[in-house]
Amino acid sequence: MDQIHLMKVFVAVGELESFAAAARRLDISPAAVTRAVSALEDQLGVKLLLRTTRSVRVTEAGSRYLEDSRHILASISEANEAAAGINATPKGELAVTAPILFGKKFVMPCIVRYLQQYPEVDVSAYFLDRIVNMVEEGMDVAVRIGPLPDSGLKALRVGKVRRMLCASPQYLARHGVPQHPADLPDHAVIATTNLSPRAGWRFGVTDQPTMVRMQPRLTVTSNDGAIAAAVGGLGIARLLSYQVVDEIASGQLQVILAEYEEAPWPIHVLHRESKYGSAKVRAFVDMLAEHLRGQAHLA
């Protein structure tokens, strides 16, 4: 069988963890999927999938081969697009991910403008408050806030944000304004699972930062939930500056302990590097970078 076809079938099964679902995606019969996977395993002399009556899982060797196959198929697709001249005009499908509030506030307006400008592109936007594996989850572009680990991704810095402590004026009037991070254990703390781990909050920009451990009064999984609780006067929340711009401007929240903040966190737009590049990705990254760099609250 054709090697590229075998790879496409294996990637579909590995991603969907189902022979039947892979058959539907590829519009071929389940029997053809089974034959293709068996042929590939025979060709390689290694077991790629573990099959039971209830599940399909990739083996350790299969996991490595799955990632390599994704890269190879993506390169082939991009090479075909370049040869056919498709790169001259953005078209196709584009997958974008960003944190929830950041995506709604800053990325979505850019997506709308991009779709209006390029009618032959369809965008899938995934706004999630977790780190998305771009390769495994098929993302083309991602916005990341915070220090970046080493990776093979292309990163374009577009701004920065502060991690700040906020509380309502009503809460501070009742309980007093903390003068030092060490005062925080005496206050009601609102934590978010993605930004404020229970282990403690770090303060200061020196090589020996201050770490304050505490027990949150409230822990929520979403930043907007933490904002609502802080505005309601429950306690002190640690949030990113762009998330509470409106609440601070309106006086609903007040910044405290600003002099003890960590260094600002960078904002990057990430995309997968490619030998040929992709017009749809290049056009969106350029538009998004220009849009974000023009935001006063991210400078």
C-alpha positions in Angstrom: 0.0 0.0 0.0 1.0 3.6 -0.5 3.1 4.8 2.5 1.4 8.2 2.7 -2.0 6.5 2.8 -0.9 4.2 5.6 0.4 7.2 7.6 -2.9 9.1 7.1 -4.9 6.1 8.3 -2.6 5.5 11.3 -2.7 9.2 12.3 -6.5 9.2 12.2 -6.8 6.1 14.3 -4.1 7.4 16.8 -5.8 10.8 17.2 -9.4 9.5 17.4 -8.5 6.3 19.3 -11.1 4.5 17.2 -11.0 2.5 14.0 -14.6 3.3 13.3 -14.1 7.1 13.9 -11.0 7.0 11.7 -13.0 5.3 8.9 -15.7 8.0 9.1 -13.1 10.8 9.0 -11.3 9.3 6.0 -14.5 8.2 4.3 -13.3 4.6 3.9 -14.6 1.3 5.4 -13.5 0.1 8.8 -12.1 -3.0 7.2 -9.8 -0.8 5.0 -8.6 1.0 8.1 -7.8 -2.3 9.8 -5.9 -3.5 6.7 -3.9 -0.3 6.5 -2.8 -0.4 10.2 -1.9 -4.0 10.0 0.1 -3.4 6.8 2.0 -0.6 8.4 2.8 -2.6 11.5 4.0 -5.5 9.3 6.1 -3.1 7.3 7.7 -1.5 10.3 7.9 -4.7 12.3 6.6 -3.0 15.4 3.3 -2.8 17.3 1.9 0.7 16.9 -1.6 0.2 18.6 -2.9 -1.7 21.5 -6.4 -2.9 20.7 -9.1 -4.2 23.1 -12.8 -4.6 22.6 -13.4 -1.3 24.3 -10.4 0.9 23.4 -7.5 1.7 21.1 -4.3 3.1 22.4 -0.9 3.9 20.8 2.1 2.1 22.1 5.3 3.9 23.1 6.7 3.3 19.6 3.3 4.2 18.1 3.3 7.5 20.0 6.7 8.5 18.5 5.6 7.4 15.1 2.4 9.3 15.4 4.2 12.6 16.0 6.7 11.9 13.2 3.9 11.1 10.8 2.0 14.3 11.7 5.1 16.3 10.8 5.7 14.4 7.6 2.1 14.8 6.4 2.0 18.5 7.3 5.2 19.0 5.3 3.8 17.2 2.3 0.6 19.2 2.4 2.6 22.5 2.7 4.9 21.4 -0.2 1.9 20.7 -2.4 0.3 24.0 -1.5 3.5 25.8 -2.4 3.9 24.0 -5.7 0.3 24.7 -6.6 0.5 28.3 -5.8 -2.1 28.1 -3.0 0.2 30.1 -0.7 -0.5 33.2 -2.7 -4.0 33.5 -1.1 -4.9 32.3 2.4 -7.4 29.5 2.2 -8.3 26.3 4.2 -8.7 25.7 7.9 -6.9 27.6 10.7 -6.9 26.5 14.4 -6.2 29.1 17.0 -5.9 28.9 20.8 -5.6 31.5 23.5 -6.5 31.9 27.2 -10.3 32.4 27.7 -10.5 36.1 28.7 -7.6 37.1 26.5 -9.1 35.3 23.6 -12.5 37.0 24.0 -11.1 40.5 24.6 -8.1 40.6 22.1 -8.0 37.6 19.8 -11.7 37.4 18.7 -11.8 40.9 17.2 -8.8 40.0 15.1 -10.3 36.7 14.0 -13.5 38.4 12.9 -11.5 40.9 10.8 -9.3 38.1 9.4 -12.3 36.1 8.3 -13.9 39.2 6.7 -10.6 39.8 4.8 -10.0 36.2 3.7 -13.4 34.5 2.8 -11.7 31.2 1.8 -10.4 30.5 5.3 -12.4 28.8 8.1 -11.2 29.4 11.7 -11.6 27.1 14.8 -10.9 29.1 18.0 -10.1 27.3 21.2 -10.2 29.6 24.2 -8.9 27.6 27.1 -7.1 28.4 30.4 -4.6 25.6 30.0 -1.5 25.0 28.0 -2.5 23.4 24.7 0.0 21.1 23.0 0.0 22.6 19.5 1.3 19.5 17.7 -0.8 16.9 19.5 -4.0 19.0 19.4 -3.5 20.3 15.8 -3.2 24.0 16.5 -1.7 26.4 14.0 -1.4 29.5 16.2 -1.4 30.0 19.9 -1.1 32.9 22.3 0.9 32.2 25.4 1.3 34.4 28.5 4.3 33.8 30.7 7.8 32.4 30.3 8.2 30.0 27.4 9.8 26.5 27.6 12.3 25.5 24.9 10.4 24.1 21.9 10.5 23.9 18.2 7.9 26.6 17.9 8.3 30.0 16.4 7.7 32.7 19.0 6.9 36.3 18.4 6.8 38.6 21.4 3.8 41.0 21.2 3.5 42.5 24.7 3.5 42.0 28.4 1.2 41.9 31.4 1.5 42.3 35.2 0.4 39.8 37.8 -1.3 42.0 40.4 -3.3 41.7 43.6 -6.7 43.2 43.6 -9.5 43.7 46.1 -12.7 45.7 46.3 -12.6 49.0 48.3 -15.3 47.6 50.5 -13.2 44.6 51.5 -10.2 46.8 52.2 -12.2 49.2 54.3 -13.4 46.2 56.4 -10.2 44.3 56.7 -7.4 46.9 56.1 -4.9 47.2 53.3 -1.9 44.7 53.5 1.4 46.5 53.7 3.6 43.5 52.9 3.1 40.0 51.3 3.6 38.5 54.7 0.3 40.1 55.7 -1.7 38.0 53.2 -2.3 34.9 55.3 -4.4 37.1 57.6 -6.7 37.9 54.7 -9.3 36.0 52.7 -7.6 34.9 49.4 -9.3 34.0 46.1 -7.2 31.7 44.0 -7.5 30.4 40.5 -6.3 26.9 39.7 -4.5 28.0 36.5 -2.8 31.2 37.9 -2.6 30.9 41.7 -1.4 27.5 42.8 -2.1 26.5 46.4 1.7 26.1 47.1 2.1 29.8 47.4 2.4 33.2 45.7 5.8 34.5 44.6 6.7 38.2 45.0 9.7 40.4 43.9 12.0 40.6 40.9 15.2 39.6 42.6 17.0 36.2 42.5 15.6 35.5 46.0 11.9 36.2 45.7 9.5 36.1 48.6 7.2 33.1 48.7 4.0 33.4 50.7 2.1 30.2 51.4 -1.6 30.4 52.3 -4.9 28.6 52.3 -7.3 30.2 49.8 -10.8 30.9 51.1 -12.1 30.3 47.6 -10.5 28.5 44.7 -12.1 28.7 41.2 -11.3 27.3 37.8 -12.0 30.5 35.9 -10.5 33.9 36.1 -13.9 35.6 35.5 -15.2 33.7 38.6 -12.3 35.1 40.7 -13.0 38.6 39.4 -16.6 38.4 40.3 -15.8 37.2 43.8 -13.3 40.0 44.3 -15.7 42.6 43.0 -18.3 41.1 45.4 -16.0 41.9 48.3 -15.0 38.3 49.3 -11.3 38.9 49.4 -8.0 39.4 47.6 -7.4 37.9 44.1 -4.3 37.6 42.0 -5.0 38.3 38.4 -3.4 39.4 35.2 -3.6 43.2 34.5 -5.5 42.9 31.2 -8.2 40.8 33.0 -9.2 43.6 35.4 -8.7 46.8 33.4 -12.3 47.7 33.4 -12.9 46.9 37.1 -9.9 49.0 38.1 -10.9 51.9 35.9 -14.5 51.9 37.3 -13.2 51.7 40.9 -14.7 48.2 41.6 -11.3 46.9 42.3 -8.1 48.4 43.8 -4.5 47.3 43.2 -2.5 46.5 46.3 1.1 45.6 47.0 2.2 46.8 43.5 5.7 47.4 44.7 6.1 43.7 45.4 5.0 42.4 42.0 7.1 40.0 40.0 8.6 41.1 36.7 5.9 41.5 34.0 5.0 38.3 32.1 5.7 38.3 28.3 3.0 37.6 25.7 4.0 35.6 22.7 2.2 34.5 19.5 3.4 31.0 18.7 3.2 29.0 15.4 4.8 25.9 14.1 7.9 26.6 11.9 7.7 25.3 8.4 10.1 25.1 5.5 7.5 26.4 3.1 5.3 28.5 5.4 1.6 28.8 5.0 -0.2 31.9 3.7 -3.1 31.4 6.1 -0.8 31.2 9.1 1.5 34.0 8.0 -1.4 36.4 7.3 -3.0 35.7 10.7 0.1 35.9 12.7 1.0 39.2 11.1 -2.5 40.6 11.7 -2.6 39.4 15.3 0.8 40.7 16.2 0.0 44.1 14.8 -3.3 44.1 16.6 -1.9 43.1 20.0 1.1 45.5 19.8 -1.5 48.3 19.3 -3.2 47.5 22.6 -2.2 50.1 25.3 -3.0 47.6 28.1 -0.5 45.1 26.8 2.5 47.5 26.2 
